[in-house]
Amino acid sequence: MRNNNSMHSWICGVLLPPLFLLGCAAFDPIHRQALLEILEDLHACNQRTSIVHARAILEEVWSRMDAAAHGADDDAWDWENVMKDMNMDVMLS
């Protein structure tokens, strides 16, 4: 049986990728806030830097999504482009 630290790490590794992808599709501020709260909860039980990176990337994606809604480049908010522009090459797990 796994100890609590190992279990928290495993849970985080399983939950972070789908939460990140859901976040990349979140246009509604209520959904975004809910995702941020879940990420905060994950980070509270597991101090993975990947959670911090995921949040930073999501916040930039959302900023670009909002800008695209007002006429900015539509492709700019793709999460892969955001990671490249932020010079981040991280594994979100």
Secondary structure, 3 states (H helix, E strand, C coil): CCCHHHHHHHHHHHHHHHHHHHHHCCCCHHHHHHHHHHHHHHHHHCCCHHHHHHHHHHHHHHHHHHHHCCCCCHHHHCHHHHHHHCCCCCCCC
